[in-house]
Amino acid sequence: MDVNWTPDTSSSVTLAACGIHETAKEHRTQRYGLFTGVLLDTLESDAVDKNTTFEGVIQLVAEKLRRWQMPVAHGDRKNSCLWFGED
C-alpha cells in the first residue's frame, strides 16, 4: 500500500468472484462458492493452455457465471499468462 492506501497492483493479480456491487454466491452442495468451483473446473479443462492469461481465464469463468455474478481480474499484469516457465 502506498501512503494513500492504494494497493500496489504492479506485481500481483487479484481474481475476484464478483464485482463491487454484487454478492458472491455459494454452492448448495459444496464447501466453496460458485466462483471457486467454476474456476477449478476451468483450470482443469482443455480451454486453458500455456497461452491463457488471467483475464482470459476470468472470461471463461464469466461465461458460466453470468447468470449469477460477474467475476473480475484486477492488476497491472492481468493480461500476462497464467503459466510460465520453460518447457
PyMOL commands that set and color helices and strands:
alter all, ss='L'
color gray80, all
select helices_A, chain A and resi 34-43+54-65
alter helices_A, ss='H'
color red, helices_A
select strands_A, chain A and resi 14-16+72-74
alter strands_A, ss='S'
color yellow, strands_A
deselect
rebuild
show_as cartoon
